[in-house]
Amino acid sequence: MHKRIGQYIVLLLAASLLYGCSGYERALKSKDVNLKLKKANEFYERKKYQQANGLYESLIPVLKNTRNYEPMYYRYAYSFYYMKDWLSASYHFKNFIEAFPNSKEAEEIEYQFGYCLFKMSLKPSLEQANTIRAMDALQVFINGHPDSKHVAEASKYIDECRLKMEEKEAGAAKLYYDIGQYKAAGIAYKQVMRNFPESANSDLYQFMTVKAWYKYAGESIKEKQEERYASAINAYRELVDGYPNSKYLRDAEAYYTKADNIVKKLRNELK
């Protein structure tokens, strides 16, 4: 009995799928524009976005410059969005903004354009072009629509992008340090601090600068050591002044003490 019911359900599902496909194919081949648009909207409302997308695409050259074009293109762009095709969605959202700048949907679409770029952003270790584009687009949105309900979300996504950019730069600085390129590491950590002055990890970056300059000085020829240990000492003082409560102070002080003692010794040797 249960087996028979199961087979019946499978047949119903198969028939429904076949009907849906055949309905789509008939609509796609139809020359009746109104019928095709009606079917596309029906598929869209039923969340059959792939079928809706195909029908909308076939209508673009026919409906362009008509009153139905804007709402049709709006749904066409969103069909990519709901299919999580962020690249195509971002492209068509941007087209919508350019084609209908005065549309009542323009604010929403402008936000969604930035959001799609955000969704295309890769992890910190990879190329960050889309992260930068997302930050720019979302900031343009906030500047243009300061009272929008999406401002808080847009700001949150910008912060996430900024954190990702910081992680990438900090990761590059750490790599320099790990492979023994201490001068490059010291410069890179200072650059991270300049680019992200409000980072929660600023004291860590300053501490790593102390370590990097100390290590760099230790590998330098004797004639260059004093000035390079002095760089480590100055970096330590910047840490103390800028972050008096940092958890890295004790470890940094050990590097400072060693660097200071070496500098004194070098100066004594010159007497």
C-alpha positions as CSV (number, residue, x, y, z in Angstrom):
1,M,0.0,0.0,0.0
2,H,2.7,2.5,1.1
3,K,4.8,1.5,-2.0
4,R,1.8,2.2,-4.3
5,I,1.2,5.6,-2.7
6,G,4.9,6.4,-3.1
7,Q,4.8,5.5,-6.8
8,Y,1.7,7.7,-7.2
9,I,3.5,10.7,-5.6
10,V,6.5,10.2,-7.9
11,L,4.2,10.1,-10.9
12,L,2.5,13.3,-9.8
13,L,5.8,15.1,-9.3
14,A,7.1,13.9,-12.7
15,A,3.9,15.0,-14.4
16,S,4.1,18.4,-12.6
17,L,7.7,18.9,-13.7
18,L,6.9,17.8,-17.3
19,Y,4.0,20.2,-17.4
20,G,6.1,23.1,-16.0
21,C,8.8,22.5,-18.5
22,S,6.4,22.1,-21.4
23,G,4.6,25.3,-20.2
24,Y,7.9,27.1,-20.2
25,E,8.9,25.8,-23.7
26,R,5.5,26.8,-25.2
27,A,5.8,30.3,-23.7
28,L,9.3,30.7,-24.9
29,K,8.4,29.7,-28.5
30,S,5.2,31.8,-28.5
31,K,5.1,35.0,-30.5
32,D,2.4,36.4,-28.2
33,V,4.3,39.0,-26.2
34,N,1.6,39.5,-23.6
35,L,1.3,35.8,-23.0
36,K,5.1,35.4,-22.7
37,L,5.2,38.3,-20.1
38,K,2.3,36.9,-18.2
39,K,4.0,33.5,-18.0
40,A,7.3,35.0,-17.0
41,N,5.6,36.8,-14.2
42,E,3.8,33.7,-13.1
43,F,7.1,31.8,-13.0
44,Y,8.6,34.6,-11.0
45,E,5.8,34.7,-8.5
46,R,6.2,30.9,-8.1
47,K,9.9,31.4,-7.5
48,K,10.8,29.5,-10.7
49,Y,13.5,32.1,-11.3
50,Q,15.4,30.2,-14.0
51,Q,12.3,29.9,-16.2
52,A,11.3,33.5,-15.5
53,N,14.8,34.6,-16.4
54,G,14.7,32.9,-19.7
55,L,11.4,34.4,-20.7
56,Y,12.4,37.9,-19.5
57,E,15.6,37.7,-21.5
58,S,13.7,36.9,-24.7
59,L,11.4,39.9,-24.1
60,I,14.2,42.5,-23.6
61,P,14.5,43.5,-27.3
62,V,10.7,43.5,-27.7
63,L,9.7,45.5,-24.6
64,K,12.5,48.0,-24.7
65,N,11.2,51.6,-24.8
66,T,7.7,50.5,-23.7
67,R,6.0,51.1,-20.4
68,N,6.4,47.4,-19.4
69,Y,10.2,47.5,-19.8
70,E,11.1,48.9,-16.4
71,P,9.1,46.5,-14.3
72,M,10.1,43.6,-16.5
73,Y,13.8,44.5,-16.3
74,Y,13.5,44.9,-12.5
75,R,12.3,41.3,-12.2
76,Y,14.8,40.2,-14.7
77,A,17.7,41.6,-12.6
78,Y,16.2,40.1,-9.4
79,S,15.9,36.7,-11.0
80,F,19.7,36.6,-11.1
81,Y,19.8,37.8,-7.5
82,Y,17.5,35.0,-6.3
83,M,19.5,32.4,-8.2
84,K,22.6,33.8,-6.4
85,D,24.3,34.7,-9.6
86,W,25.9,37.7,-8.0
87,L,27.9,38.7,-11.1
88,S,25.0,38.8,-13.4
89,A,22.8,40.4,-10.8
90,S,25.3,43.2,-10.1
91,Y,25.6,43.8,-13.9
92,H,21.9,44.2,-14.4
93,F,21.2,46.1,-11.2
94,K,23.8,48.6,-12.5
95,N,22.1,48.7,-15.9
96,F,18.8,49.3,-14.2
97,I,20.2,52.3,-12.3
98,E,21.6,53.8,-15.4
99,A,18.5,53.2,-17.5
100,F,16.0,54.3,-14.8
101,P,17.7,56.8,-12.5
102,N,14.4,58.4,-11.5
103,S,12.7,55.1,-10.8
104,K,11.0,54.6,-7.4
105,E,13.0,51.4,-7.2
106,A,16.4,53.1,-7.9
107,E,17.4,53.5,-4.2
108,E,16.7,49.8,-3.5
109,I,18.5,48.7,-6.7
110,E,21.5,50.8,-5.9
111,Y,21.8,49.1,-2.5
112,Q,21.4,45.7,-4.1
113,F,24.2,46.5,-6.6
114,G,26.6,47.1,-3.7
115,Y,25.4,44.1,-1.8
116,C,26.0,41.8,-4.8
117,L,29.6,43.1,-5.1
118,F,29.9,42.4,-1.4
119,K,28.7,38.8,-2.0
120,M,31.4,38.4,-4.7
121,S,34.2,39.5,-2.3
122,L,36.7,36.7,-1.9
123,K,38.4,35.6,1.3
124,P,41.3,37.8,2.6
125,S,44.1,35.7,1.2
126,L,42.7,36.1,-2.4
127,E,42.4,39.1,-4.7
128,Q,40.3,41.9,-3.3
129,A,39.1,43.9,-6.3
130,N,35.4,43.1,-5.6
131,T,35.9,44.0,-1.9
132,I,37.1,47.5,-2.9
133,R,34.3,47.9,-5.5
134,A,31.8,46.8,-2.9
135,M,33.1,49.4,-0.3
136,D,33.0,52.1,-3.0
137,A,29.5,51.3,-4.2
138,L,28.0,51.0,-0.7
139,Q,29.6,54.3,0.4
140,V,28.2,56.0,-2.7
141,F,24.8,54.5,-1.7
142,I,25.1,55.8,1.9
143,N,26.2,59.3,0.7
144,G,23.3,59.5,-1.8
145,H,20.6,58.0,0.5
146,P,21.6,58.9,4.1
147,D,18.0,58.3,5.4
148,S,17.6,54.9,3.7
149,K,16.5,51.9,5.8
150,H,19.5,50.1,4.3
151,V,22.1,52.5,5.6
152,A,22.8,50.4,8.8
153,E,23.3,47.2,6.7
154,A,25.4,49.0,4.1
155,S,27.6,50.4,6.9
156,K,28.0,46.9,8.4
157,Y,29.1,45.4,5.0
158,I,31.6,48.2,4.6
159,D,33.1,47.4,8.0
160,E,33.3,43.7,7.0
161,C,35.0,44.7,3.8
162,R,37.4,46.9,5.6
163,L,38.2,44.1,8.1
164,K,38.9,41.8,5.2
165,M,41.3,44.3,3.6
166,E,43.0,44.7,6.9
167,E,43.4,40.9,7.3
168,K,44.9,40.7,3.9
169,E,47.5,43.5,4.5
170,A,48.3,42.2,8.0
171,G,48.7,38.7,6.5
172,A,51.2,40.0,4.0
173,A,53.1,41.7,6.8
174,K,53.2,38.5,8.8
175,L,54.4,36.6,5.8
176,Y,57.3,39.0,5.4
177,Y,58.2,38.5,9.1
178,D,57.8,34.7,8.9
179,I,60.2,34.3,5.9
180,G,62.7,36.6,7.5
181,Q,62.2,39.7,5.4
182,Y,62.2,41.9,8.5
183,K,62.7,45.3,6.9
184,A,59.7,44.7,4.6
185,A,57.7,43.4,7.6
186,G,58.4,46.6,9.6
187,I,57.4,48.8,6.7
188,A,54.3,46.6,6.0
189,Y,53.1,46.7,9.6
190,K,53.4,50.5,9.7
191,Q,51.4,50.7,6.5
192,V,48.6,48.5,8.0
193,M,48.5,50.9,10.9
194,R,48.2,53.9,8.6
195,N,45.5,52.3,6.5
196,F,43.5,51.1,9.5
197,P,44.1,53.5,12.3
198,E,41.1,52.4,14.3
199,S,41.9,48.7,14.2
200,A,41.5,46.7,17.3
201,N,44.8,45.1,16.5
202,S,46.8,48.3,16.2
203,D,48.9,47.6,19.3
204,L,49.8,44.1,17.9
205,Y,50.9,45.7,14.7
206,Q,53.1,48.2,16.6
207,F,54.6,45.4,18.7
208,M,55.4,43.4,15.5
209,T,57.1,46.6,14.2
210,V,59.3,46.5,17.3
211,K,60.2,42.9,16.7
212,A,60.7,43.3,13.0
213,W,63.2,46.2,13.4
214,Y,65.0,44.4,16.2
215,K,65.4,41.3,14.0
216,Y,66.5,43.4,11.1
217,A,69.1,45.2,13.1
218,G,70.5,41.9,14.4
219,E,71.1,40.7,10.8
220,S,72.6,43.9,9.7
221,I,76.3,44.7,9.2
222,K,77.8,46.3,12.3
223,E,78.0,49.8,10.8
224,K,74.2,49.8,10.3
225,Q,73.2,48.2,13.6
226,E,73.0,51.2,15.8
227,E,70.5,53.2,13.6
228,R,68.4,50.0,13.1
229,Y,68.3,49.1,16.8
230,A,67.3,52.8,17.3
231,S,64.3,52.1,15.0
232,A,63.3,49.3,17.3
233,I,63.7,51.5,20.3
234,N,61.6,54.3,18.7
235,A,58.9,51.7,17.8
236,Y,58.7,50.6,21.4
237,R,58.3,54.1,22.6
238,E,55.5,54.6,20.1
239,L,53.8,51.5,21.5
240,V,54.1,52.8,25.1
241,D,52.8,56.2,24.2
242,G,50.0,55.1,22.0
243,Y,48.9,52.0,23.8
244,P,49.8,52.3,27.5
245,N,47.5,49.4,28.5
246,S,48.6,47.0,25.7
247,K,49.1,43.4,26.6
248,Y,52.2,43.4,24.5
249,L,54.1,45.9,26.5
250,R,55.9,43.4,28.7
251,D,57.2,41.4,25.7
252,A,58.0,44.6,23.8
253,E,60.0,45.9,26.8
254,A,62.3,42.9,26.6
255,Y,63.1,43.8,23.0
256,Y,63.6,47.4,24.0
257,T,66.0,46.5,26.8
258,K,68.1,44.2,24.6
259,A,68.2,46.8,21.8
260,D,69.1,49.6,24.3
261,N,71.9,47.5,25.8
262,I,73.3,46.6,22.3
263,V,73.3,50.3,21.3
264,K,75.2,51.3,24.5
265,K,77.7,48.5,23.8
266,L,78.2,49.7,20.2
267,R,78.8,53.2,21.3
268,N,81.3,52.1,23.9
269,E,83.2,50.3,21.3
270,L,83.6,53.5,19.3
271,K,85.2,55.4,22.2
